[in-house]
Amino acid sequence: MTTPVLYLMICGAGPAGHIAHMVRLARSDGWDVWCIATPAAVEHFLDLDALEELTGHPVRTGHQRTGQPPLPKATAVVVAPATYNTINKWAAGIADTYALTQLAELTGLGVPIAVLPFVNTALADNRVFHRSVAELRESGVTVLLGEDGFIPHPPRTGGKAMDSYPWRAALQAVAQAKSAAPA
Ligand SMILES: Cc1cc2nc3c(=O)[nH]c(=O)nc-3n(C[C@H](O)[C@H](O)[C@H](O)COP(=O)(O)O)c2cc1C
């Protein structure tokens, strides 16, 4: 029996420092978790060795290097935390990080993708952000923003928003893809 594969895309925002919690939740839901991280997530938030030990796989930050295992085909994708930067660049068709390149391809392939933003109200209230969220939704991506998802916090209160970050909503959003995956 093959275990369904979840790509967990990690961007550079506070919840990335708590990604071990999400990995444990996903694994206990039955996912084989492969992490892909942006340069900002690696620089400011992640302990790559700990994450590799937890998932059992190298964390991908770039294209496959000699000796690294290839990424297995994704059953579904979760982008969490998703930054203002990555959401806007992805929606605009920019692919200048490995994570964005993967997201561009996975969107085109129609792989189920759930996005859990972590942005404050100052960022979320930008017109460009509204446009990007609408664009991704029109492309078939599930953006968990608002009721039943992430609700932006006032600027400089992100630390308090961390405990209530709705990791589970992202897993619920891709649960159907897992059930439909061939055994
Ligand atoms: C300590 C710290 C906290 C940050 N928090 C956020 C955040 O909550 N939301 C956000 O969108 N960007 C946040 N940023 C800014 C992003 O890291 C920055 O825009 C970066 O370019 C994102 O790159 P990425 O989208 O490739 O991960 C934070 C940066 C730092 C250093």
The ligand as an ORCA input file, in Angstrom:
! r2SCAN-3c Opt
* xyz 0 1
  C      10.658     37.689     11.965
  C       9.897     37.842     10.668
  C       8.531     37.724     10.692
  C       7.788     37.876      9.508
  N       6.445     37.710      9.538
  C       5.741     37.748      8.386
  C       4.340     37.470      8.402
  O       3.727     37.218      9.440
  N       3.667     37.467      7.223
  C       4.293     37.748      6.030
  O       3.625     37.708      4.991
  N       5.624     38.042      5.986
  C       6.344     38.039      7.139
  N       7.688     38.305      7.122
  C       8.294     38.809      5.882
  C       8.677     37.686      4.923
  O       9.575     36.779      5.528
  C       9.308     38.321      3.669
  O       8.303     39.007      2.936
  C       9.976     37.301      2.775
  O      10.438     37.927      1.591
  C       9.029     36.175      2.409
  O       9.634     35.295      1.515
  P       8.877     33.948      1.088
  O       7.503     34.334      0.666
  O       9.691     33.450     -0.068
  O       8.907     33.036      2.262
  C       8.447     38.165      8.285
  C       9.838     38.269      8.285
  C      10.547     38.101      9.463
  C      12.061     38.201      9.409
*
